[in-house]
């Protein structure tokens, strides 16, 4: 598993980056739902 993380093709890196962005967006949305800015 470590070798896979060390040698990552570009498409895998883009997929991981997209997943990271989606996670951050989901966390921000949950924060907005729990604590509305209004």
Buried (B, 14 or more C-beta within 10 A) or exposed (E): EEEEEEEEEEEEEEEEEEEEEEEEEEEEEEEEEEEEEE
